[in-house]
């Protein structure tokens, strides 16, 4: 992937082995996706969302565009409403 956007370092608890890999975060579900070396996002099932032009994982690709931040704002609004009516 040309611009993965993230870098992950995994430590194995039983050994001294350290695994380093490129990653990207899905803009819709906030899932961290590991990108194998020299692979394009379409090879691993993800691609950029056509609506928001940000990387999306295989599970969210093609299901519409609801960015993670927007989902959080809806949850906060719902909580404020419930508090205002005493629930």
NUPA-104979 format. One record per residue: residue in three letters; residue number from 1; x, y, z of N, C-alpha, C, O in turn. Coordinates in steps of 0.001 Angstrom, whole numbers, plus 500000, padded with zeros to 6 digits. Each point is the difference from the previous one (the first is absolute). Last residue first. Example, Ala and Ser with C-alpha at 12.3 -4.5 7.8 and 13.67 -1.06 7.14 Angstrom:
<nodes>
<node residuo="Ser" num="2" n_X="512850" n_Y="497750" n_Z="507080" ca_X="500820" ca_Y="501190" ca_Z="500060" c_X="499230" c_Y="501090" c_Z="500730" o_X="500509" o_Y="501108" o_Z="500169"/>
<node residuo="Ala" num="1" n_X="499781" n_Y="493172" n_Z="499761" ca_X="499110" ca_Y="501190" ca_Z="500000" c_X="500900" c_Y="501200" c_Z="500000" o_X="501036" o_Y="499981" o_Z="500665"/>
</nodes>
This chain:
<nodes>
<node residuo="Unk" num="87" n_X="465886" n_Y="509481" n_Z="531897" ca_X="500199" ca_Y="498542" ca_Z="499861" c_X="501406" c_Y="499644" c_Z="500403" o_X="500376" o_Y="498829" o_Z="499958"/>
<node residuo="Unk" num="86" n_X="497292" n_Y="505704" n_Z="499710" ca_X="500126" ca_Y="499286" ca_Z="501267" c_X="500142" c_Y="498495" c_Z="499904" o_X="499681" o_Y="499294" o_Z="500956"/>
<node residuo="Unk" num="85" n_X="500138" n_Y="504455" n_Z="495670" ca_X="498677" ca_Y="499522" ca_Z="500384" c_X="500051" c_Y="499109" c_Z="501234" o_X="498975" o_Y="499462" o_Z="500418"/>
<node residuo="Unk" num="84" n_X="505033" n_Y="502432" n_Z="497815" ca_X="499076" ca_Y="501131" ca_Z="500108" c_X="498584" c_Y="499570" c_Z="500400" o_X="499275" o_Y="500772" o_Z="500628"/>
<node residuo="Unk" num="83" n_X="504194" n_Y="496019" n_Z="498483" ca_X="500232" ca_Y="500708" ca_Z="501281" c_X="499002" c_Y="501133" c_Z="500189" o_X="499565" o_Y="500267" o_Z="501120"/>
<node residuo="Unk" num="82" n_X="500354" n_Y="497414" n_Z="494790" ca_X="499552" ca_Y="499116" ca_Z="501084" c_X="500188" c_Y="500666" c_Z="501361" o_X="499144" o_Y="499879" o_Z="500877"/>
<node residuo="Unk" num="81" n_X="502535" n_Y="502396" n_Z="495343" ca_X="498534" ca_Y="499964" ca_Z="499976" c_X="499468" c_Y="499161" c_Z="501143" o_X="499068" o_Y="500415" o_Z="500689"/>
<node residuo="Unk" num="80" n_X="505576" n_Y="499688" n_Z="498653" ca_X="499521" ca_Y="501274" ca_Z="500518" c_X="498481" c_Y="500043" c_Z="500036" o_X="499419" o_Y="500528" o_Z="500948"/>
<node residuo="Unk" num="79" n_X="502576" n_Y="495695" n_Z="497094" ca_X="500224" ca_Y="500017" ca_Z="501441" c_X="499505" c_Y="501305" c_Z="500614" o_X="499373" o_Y="499982" o_Z="501059"/>
<node residuo="Unk" num="78" n_X="500501" n_Y="499619" n_Z="494271" ca_X="499029" ca_Y="499085" ca_Z="500588" c_X="500124" c_Y="499991" c_Z="501525" o_X="498994" o_Y="499993" o_Z="500709"/>
<node residuo="Unk" num="77" n_X="504216" n_Y="502414" n_Z="496856" ca_X="498698" ca_Y="500672" ca_Z="499940" c_X="498908" c_Y="499151" c_Z="500647" o_X="499149" o_Y="500518" o_Z="500724"/>
<node residuo="Unk" num="76" n_X="505145" n_Y="497571" n_Z="498845" ca_X="500004" ca_Y="501074" ca_Z="500993" c_X="498663" c_Y="500742" c_Z="500021" o_X="499490" o_Y="500322" o_Z="501073"/>
<node residuo="Unk" num="75" n_X="501140" n_Y="496397" n_Z="495625" ca_X="499926" ca_Y="499361" ca_Z="501314" c_X="499960" c_Y="501062" c_Z="501099" o_X="499233" o_Y="499872" o_Z="500954"/>
<node residuo="Unk" num="74" n_X="501467" n_Y="501606" n_Z="494648" ca_X="498630" ca_Y="499513" ca_Z="500160" c_X="499807" c_Y="499345" c_Z="501358" o_X="498956" o_Y="500185" o_Z="500626"/>
<node residuo="Unk" num="73" n_X="505398" n_Y="501187" n_Z="498192" ca_X="499147" ca_Y="501167" ca_Z="500241" c_X="498542" c_Y="499585" c_Z="500197" o_X="499310" o_Y="500566" o_Z="500848"/>
<node residuo="Unk" num="72" n_X="503790" n_Y="496101" n_Z="497913" ca_X="500220" ca_Y="500438" ca_Z="501377" c_X="499126" c_Y="501201" c_Z="500349" o_X="499453" o_Y="500069" o_Z="501100"/>
<node residuo="Unk" num="71" n_X="500519" n_Y="498403" n_Z="494450" ca_X="499346" ca_Y="499021" ca_Z="500866" c_X="500149" c_Y="500404" c_Z="501465" o_X="499045" o_Y="499891" o_Z="500770"/>
<node residuo="Unk" num="70" n_X="503253" n_Y="502641" n_Z="496065" ca_X="498564" ca_Y="500282" ca_Z="499919" c_X="499214" c_Y="499033" c_Z="500880" o_X="499023" o_Y="500392" o_Z="500639"/>
<node residuo="Unk" num="69" n_X="505613" n_Y="498931" n_Z="498881" ca_X="499741" ca_Y="501205" ca_Z="500795" c_X="498512" c_Y="500341" c_Z="500012" o_X="499468" o_Y="500424" o_Z="501026"/>
<node residuo="Unk" num="68" n_X="502044" n_Y="496045" n_Z="496193" ca_X="500001" ca_Y="499621" ca_Z="501406" c_X="499692" c_Y="501196" c_Z="500898" o_X="499275" o_Y="499862" o_Z="500985"/>
<node residuo="Unk" num="67" n_X="498836" n_Y="500049" n_Z="493927" ca_X="501295" ca_Y="500064" ca_Z="500690" c_X="499846" c_Y="499730" c_Z="501496" o_X="498951" o_Y="500262" o_Z="500587"/>
<node residuo="Unk" num="66" n_X="498164" n_Y="498201" n_Z="495182" ca_X="499710" ca_Y="500604" ca_Z="501296" c_X="501314" c_Y="500012" c_Z="500771" o_X="500363" o_Y="498996" o_Z="500613"/>
<node residuo="Unk" num="65" n_X="497747" n_Y="499498" n_Z="494254" ca_X="501028" ca_Y="500806" ca_Z="500662" c_X="499449" c_Y="500639" c_Z="501269" o_X="499244" o_Y="500970" o_Z="499945"/>
<node residuo="Unk" num="64" n_X="499778" n_Y="494210" n_Z="496918" ca_X="499593" ca_Y="501372" ca_Z="500258" c_X="501070" c_Y="500716" c_Z="500806" o_X="500951" o_Y="499382" o_Z="500479"/>
<node residuo="Unk" num="63" n_X="499692" n_Y="496152" n_Z="498131" ca_X="498804" ca_Y="500009" ca_Z="500836" c_X="499485" c_Y="501402" c_Z="500275" o_X="499227" o_Y="500196" o_Z="500937"/>
<node residuo="Unk" num="62" n_X="504934" n_Y="498227" n_Z="496623" ca_X="498786" ca_Y="499839" ca_Z="499222" c_X="498713" c_Y="500025" c_Z="500808" o_X="498936" o_Y="499741" o_Z="499438"/>
<node residuo="Unk" num="61" n_X="505391" n_Y="499240" n_Z="503223" ca_X="500099" ca_Y="500430" ca_Z="498616" c_X="498691" c_Y="499702" c_Z="499264" o_X="499560" o_Y="498851" o_Z="499956"/>
<node residuo="Unk" num="60" n_X="501611" n_Y="499872" n_Z="504640" ca_X="499240" ca_Y="501242" ca_Z="499813" c_X="499961" c_Y="500458" c_Z="498549" o_X="499197" o_Y="500865" o_Z="499652"/>
<node residuo="Unk" num="59" n_X="503209" n_Y="495146" n_Z="501748" ca_X="498657" ca_Y="499893" ca_Z="500563" c_X="499131" c_Y="501222" c_Z="499737" o_X="498784" o_Y="499873" o_Z="499855"/>
<node residuo="Unk" num="58" n_X="505871" n_Y="499973" n_Z="498884" ca_X="499194" ca_Y="499126" ca_Z="499156" c_X="498559" c_Y="499916" c_Z="500506" o_X="499072" o_Y="499936" o_Z="499194"/>
<node residuo="Unk" num="57" n_X="503525" n_Y="504541" n_Z="502060" ca_X="500325" ca_Y="498575" ca_Z="500074" c_X="499052" c_Y="499192" c_Z="499117" o_X="499048" o_Y="500538" o_Z="499434"/>
<node residuo="Unk" num="56" n_X="502597" n_Y="504677" n_Z="499702" ca_X="498947" ca_Y="499223" ca_Z="500649" c_X="500391" c_Y="498523" c_Z="499967" o_X="500611" o_Y="499533" o_Z="499039"/>
<node residuo="Unk" num="55" n_X="501668" n_Y="505900" n_Z="500208" ca_X="500080" ca_Y="498539" ca_Z="499923" c_X="498901" c_Y="499313" c_Z="500802" o_X="499700" o_Y="500397" o_Z="501126"/>
<node residuo="Unk" num="54" n_X="499364" n_Y="504390" n_Z="496588" ca_X="500884" ca_Y="499528" ca_Z="501058" c_X="500028" c_Y="498478" c_Z="499950" o_X="499075" o_Y="499396" o_Z="499458"/>
<node residuo="Unk" num="53" n_X="498021" n_Y="503957" n_Z="498061" ca_X="501356" ca_Y="499861" ca_Z="499472" c_X="501021" c_Y="499667" c_Z="501082" o_X="501110" o_Y="500532" o_Z="500003"/>
<node residuo="Unk" num="52" n_X="493842" n_Y="500055" n_Z="499946" ca_X="500858" ca_Y="500833" ca_Z="500847" c_X="501474" c_Y="499922" c_Z="499594" o_X="500825" o_Y="500733" o_Z="500545"/>
<node residuo="Unk" num="51" n_X="495791" n_Y="496983" n_Z="496786" ca_X="499321" ca_Y="501187" ca_Z="500521" c_X="500953" c_Y="500911" c_Z="500778" o_X="500030" o_Y="501207" o_Z="499762"/>
<node residuo="Unk" num="50" n_X="501232" n_Y="494508" n_Z="498376" ca_X="499783" ca_Y="500952" ca_Z="498916" c_X="499326" c_Y="501281" c_Z="500481" o_X="500063" o_Y="501023" o_Z="499319"/>
<node residuo="Unk" num="49" n_X="503405" n_Y="495614" n_Z="503351" ca_X="498570" ca_Y="500273" ca_Z="499882" c_X="499807" c_Y="501066" c_Z="498927" o_X="500717" o_Y="501000" o_Z="499977"/>
<node residuo="Unk" num="48" n_X="503549" n_Y="495674" n_Z="500011" ca_X="499550" ca_Y="501305" ca_Z="500461" c_X="498508" c_Y="500161" c_Z="499752" o_X="499499" o_Y="499657" o_Z="498929"/>
<node residuo="Unk" num="47" n_X="502385" n_Y="495460" n_Z="501988" ca_X="500297" ca_Y="501036" ca_Z="499022" c_X="499503" c_Y="501310" c_Z="500561" o_X="499389" o_Y="500036" o_Z="501069"/>
<node residuo="Unk" num="46" n_X="501440" n_Y="494140" n_Z="500058" ca_X="499617" ca_Y="501355" ca_Z="500353" c_X="500325" c_Y="500961" c_Z="498873" o_X="500762" o_Y="499673" o_Z="499091"/>
<node residuo="Unk" num="45" n_X="500283" n_Y="495540" n_Z="500914" ca_X="498563" ca_Y="500173" ca_Z="500171" c_X="499554" c_Y="501393" c_Z="500371" o_X="498796" o_Y="500247" o_Z="500077"/>
<node residuo="Unk" num="44" n_X="505670" n_Y="497901" n_Z="498685" ca_X="499640" ca_Y="499526" ca_Z="501341" c_X="498542" c_Y="500283" c_Z="500332" o_X="499571" o_Y="499787" o_Z="501134"/>
<node residuo="Unk" num="43" n_X="502351" n_Y="501491" n_Z="494666" ca_X="500422" ca_Y="498612" ca_Z="500164" c_X="499604" c_Y="499439" c_Z="501364" o_X="499816" o_Y="498791" o_Z="500141"/>
<node residuo="Unk" num="42" n_X="499514" n_Y="505813" n_Z="498730" ca_X="498994" ca_Y="499151" ca_Z="499369" c_X="500358" c_Y="498521" c_Z="500122" o_X="499107" o_Y="499153" o_Z="499996"/>
<node residuo="Unk" num="41" n_X="503903" n_Y="504264" n_Z="501592" ca_X="498836" ca_Y="499802" ca_Z="500858" c_X="498942" c_Y="499090" c_Z="499379" o_X="499312" o_Y="499279" o_Z="500723"/>
<node residuo="Unk" num="40" n_X="505742" n_Y="499894" n_Z="497913" ca_X="499113" ca_Y="501153" ca_Z="499861" c_X="498780" c_Y="499743" c_Z="500882" o_X="499719" o_Y="498848" o_Z="500331"/>
<node residuo="Unk" num="39" n_X="505482" n_Y="499267" n_Z="500387" ca_X="498624" ca_Y="499697" ca_Z="499611" c_X="499231" c_Y="501304" c_Z="499836" o_X="500268" o_Y="500987" o_Z="500686"/>
<node residuo="Unk" num="38" n_X="504446" n_Y="498204" n_Z="500958" ca_X="499842" ca_Y="500036" ca_Z="498547" c_X="498599" c_Y="499603" c_Z="499529" o_X="499845" o_Y="499537" o_Z="498870"/>
<node residuo="Unk" num="37" n_X="500976" n_Y="499158" n_Z="506123" ca_X="500928" ca_Y="500746" ca_Z="499154" c_X="499695" c_Y="499830" c_Z="498510" o_X="499671" o_Y="498907" o_Z="499539"/>
<node residuo="Unk" num="36" n_X="496269" n_Y="500714" n_Z="503986" ca_X="501209" ca_Y="499246" ca_Z="499674" c_X="500924" c_Y="500810" c_Z="499082" o_X="499526" o_Y="500849" o_Z="499245"/>
<node residuo="Unk" num="35" n_X="496908" n_Y="501046" n_Z="504390" ca_X="500244" ca_Y="499980" ca_Z="498566" c_X="501285" c_Y="499213" c_Z="499740" o_X="501075" o_Y="500423" o_Z="500425"/>
<node residuo="Unk" num="34" n_X="494867" n_Y="500046" n_Z="503640" ca_X="501410" ca_Y="499769" ca_Z="499699" c_X="500151" c_Y="499852" c_Z="498494" o_X="499257" o_Y="499254" o_Z="499362"/>
<node residuo="Unk" num="33" n_X="496935" n_Y="503469" n_Z="503683" ca_X="500212" ca_Y="498958" ca_Z="498997" c_X="501488" c_Y="499910" c_Z="499693" o_X="500642" o_Y="501008" o_Z="499704"/>
<node residuo="Unk" num="32" n_X="495649" n_Y="500960" n_Z="504263" ca_X="501366" ca_Y="500090" ca_Z="499493" c_X="500231" c_Y="498803" c_Z="499093" o_X="499811" o_Y="498855" o_Z="500410"/>
<node residuo="Unk" num="31" n_X="495423" n_Y="503842" n_Z="500857" ca_X="500764" ca_Y="498762" ca_Z="500078" c_X="501395" c_Y="500229" c_Z="499432" o_X="500157" o_Y="500696" o_Z="498997"/>
<node residuo="Unk" num="30" n_X="495856" n_Y="502353" n_Z="501297" ca_X="501198" ca_Y="500245" ca_Z="500800" c_X="500823" c_Y="498727" c_Z="500227" o_X="500806" o_Y="499946" o_Z="500929"/>
<node residuo="Unk" num="29" n_X="495102" n_Y="501034" n_Z="496295" ca_X="499849" ca_Y="499212" ca_Z="501228" c_X="501190" c_Y="500142" c_Z="500944" o_X="499970" o_Y="499474" o_Z="501113"/>
<node residuo="Unk" num="28" n_X="499678" n_Y="503118" n_Z="494729" ca_X="498608" ca_Y="499772" ca_Z="500373" c_X="499842" c_Y="499249" c_Z="501320" o_X="499082" o_Y="500303" o_Z="500761"/>
<node residuo="Unk" num="27" n_X="505136" n_Y="500796" n_Z="496944" ca_X="499337" ca_Y="501265" ca_Z="500329" c_X="498569" c_Y="499803" c_Z="500483" o_X="499412" o_Y="500922" o_Z="500565"/>
<node residuo="Unk" num="26" n_X="505057" n_Y="495777" n_Z="499865" ca_X="498768" ca_Y="500166" ca_Z="499228" c_X="499286" c_Y="501261" c_Z="500469" o_X="499848" o_Y="500226" o_Z="501201"/>
<node residuo="Unk" num="25" n_X="505496" n_Y="498993" n_Z="499032" ca_X="498810" ca_Y="499953" ca_Z="500842" c_X="498780" c_Y="500279" c_Z="499137" o_X="499956" o_Y="500989" o_Z="499269"/>
<node residuo="Unk" num="24" n_X="505190" n_Y="496727" n_Z="499705" ca_X="499141" ca_Y="501163" ca_Z="499815" c_X="498776" c_Y="499802" c_Z="500868" o_X="499651" o_Y="498869" o_Z="500338"/>
<node residuo="Unk" num="23" n_X="505928" n_Y="499196" n_Z="499267" ca_X="498581" ca_Y="499889" ca_Z="500312" c_X="499243" c_Y="501213" c_Z="499464" o_X="500596" o_Y="501021" o_Z="499658"/>
<node residuo="Unk" num="22" n_X="504509" n_Y="495857" n_Z="500229" ca_X="499251" ca_Y="501206" ca_Z="499656" c_X="498524" c_Y="499751" c_Z="500287" o_X="499510" o_Y="498878" o_Z="499869"/>
<node residuo="Unk" num="21" n_X="504578" n_Y="498585" n_Z="502860" ca_X="499157" ca_Y="499978" ca_Z="498812" c_X="499326" c_Y="501348" c_Z="499784" o_X="499800" o_Y="500778" o_Z="500933"/>
<node residuo="Unk" num="20" n_X="503850" n_Y="495737" n_Z="502279" ca_X="499688" ca_Y="501367" ca_Z="499592" c_X="499216" c_Y="499961" c_Z="498694" o_X="500327" o_Y="499232" o_Z="499096"/>
<node residuo="Unk" num="19" n_X="501235" n_Y="497423" n_Z="505364" ca_X="499445" ca_Y="500055" ca_Z="498651" c_X="499599" c_Y="501437" c_Z="499703" o_X="499257" o_Y="500616" o_Z="500763"/>
<node residuo="Unk" num="18" n_X="504188" n_Y="496360" n_Z="502727" ca_X="499271" ca_Y="501251" ca_Z="499798" c_X="499532" c_Y="500027" c_Z="498549" o_X="500789" o_Y="499796" o_Z="499078"/>
<node residuo="Unk" num="17" n_X="501236" n_Y="496402" n_Z="504858" ca_X="499636" ca_Y="500337" ca_Z="498628" c_X="499156" c_Y="501279" c_Z="499968" o_X="499038" o_Y="500146" o_Z="500754"/>
<node residuo="Unk" num="16" n_X="502889" n_Y="497136" n_Z="502978" ca_X="500510" ca_Y="501343" ca_Z="499747" c_X="499644" c_Y="500481" c_Z="498605" o_X="500515" o_Y="501021" o_Z="499546"/>
<node residuo="Unk" num="15" n_X="496410" n_Y="495435" n_Z="503409" ca_X="501330" ca_Y="500075" ca_Z="499392" c_X="500414" c_Y="501452" c_Z="499836" o_X="499258" o_Y="500916" o_Z="500355"/>
<node residuo="Unk" num="14" n_X="496491" n_Y="497696" n_Z="501533" ca_X="500826" ca_Y="498841" ca_Z="500316" c_X="501419" c_Y="500088" c_Z="499464" o_X="500859" o_Y="499217" o_Z="500405"/>
<node residuo="Unk" num="13" n_X="495618" n_Y="504204" n_Z="498882" ca_X="500273" ca_Y="499843" ca_Z="501428" c_X="500959" c_Y="498857" c_Z="500332" o_X="500701" o_Y="500067" o_Z="501010"/>
<node residuo="Unk" num="12" n_X="499160" n_Y="503214" n_Z="494553" ca_X="499522" ca_Y="498680" ca_Z="500379" c_X="500338" c_Y="499757" c_Z="501475" o_X="501150" o_Y="500199" o_Z="500391"/>
<node residuo="Unk" num="11" n_X="497932" n_Y="504544" n_Z="496791" ca_X="500960" ca_Y="499233" ca_Z="500784" c_X="499367" c_Y="498671" c_Z="500386" o_X="498866" o_Y="499962" o_Z="500477"/>
<node residuo="Unk" num="10" n_X="500411" n_Y="504071" n_Z="495509" ca_X="499418" ca_Y="498968" ca_Z="500845" c_X="501105" c_Y="499232" c_Z="500689" o_X="500947" o_Y="499542" o_Z="499360"/>
<node residuo="Unk" num="9" n_X="497935" n_Y="505356" n_Z="497833" ca_X="501074" ca_Y="499169" ca_Z="500538" c_X="499359" c_Y="499039" c_Z="500984" o_X="499369" o_Y="500423" o_Z="500969"/>
<node residuo="Unk" num="8" n_X="498986" n_Y="503097" n_Z="494644" ca_X="499751" ca_Y="499182" ca_Z="501178" c_X="501210" c_Y="499189" c_Z="500386" o_X="500701" o_Y="499469" o_Z="499139"/>
<node residuo="Unk" num="7" n_X="497523" n_Y="505170" n_Z="497948" ca_X="501102" ca_Y="499070" ca_Z="500136" c_X="499790" c_Y="499239" c_Z="501295" o_X="499907" o_Y="500605" o_Z="501068"/>
<node residuo="Unk" num="6" n_X="497260" n_Y="502813" n_Z="494961" ca_X="500305" ca_Y="499545" ca_Z="501351" c_X="501128" c_Y="498989" c_Z="499998" o_X="500395" o_Y="499477" o_Z="498958"/>
<node residuo="Unk" num="5" n_X="497959" n_Y="502752" n_Z="497045" ca_X="499429" ca_Y="500858" ca_Z="501023" c_X="500312" c_Y="499578" c_Z="501412" o_X="499804" o_Y="500792" o_Z="500922"/>
<node residuo="Unk" num="4" n_X="501232" n_Y="497697" n_Z="494141" ca_X="499168" ca_Y="499225" ca_Z="500906" c_X="499380" c_Y="500818" c_Z="501122" o_X="498893" o_Y="499687" o_Z="500439"/>
<node residuo="Unk" num="3" n_X="502914" n_Y="501109" n_Z="494506" ca_X="499964" ca_Y="500797" ca_Z="501225" c_X="499124" c_Y="499296" c_Z="501032" o_X="498811" o_Y="500305" o_Z="500099"/>
<node residuo="Unk" num="2" n_X="502304" n_Y="497216" n_Z="495960" ca_X="500857" ca_Y="501174" ca_Z="499836" c_X="500072" c_Y="500846" c_Z="501266" o_X="501098" o_Y="500323" o_Z="500452"/>
<node residuo="Unk" num="1" n_X="498244" n_Y="494316" n_Z="499260" ca_X="499147" ca_Y="501168" ca_Z="500000" c_X="500895" c_Y="501224" c_Z="500000" o_X="500973" o_Y="500061" o_Z="500751"/>
</nodes>
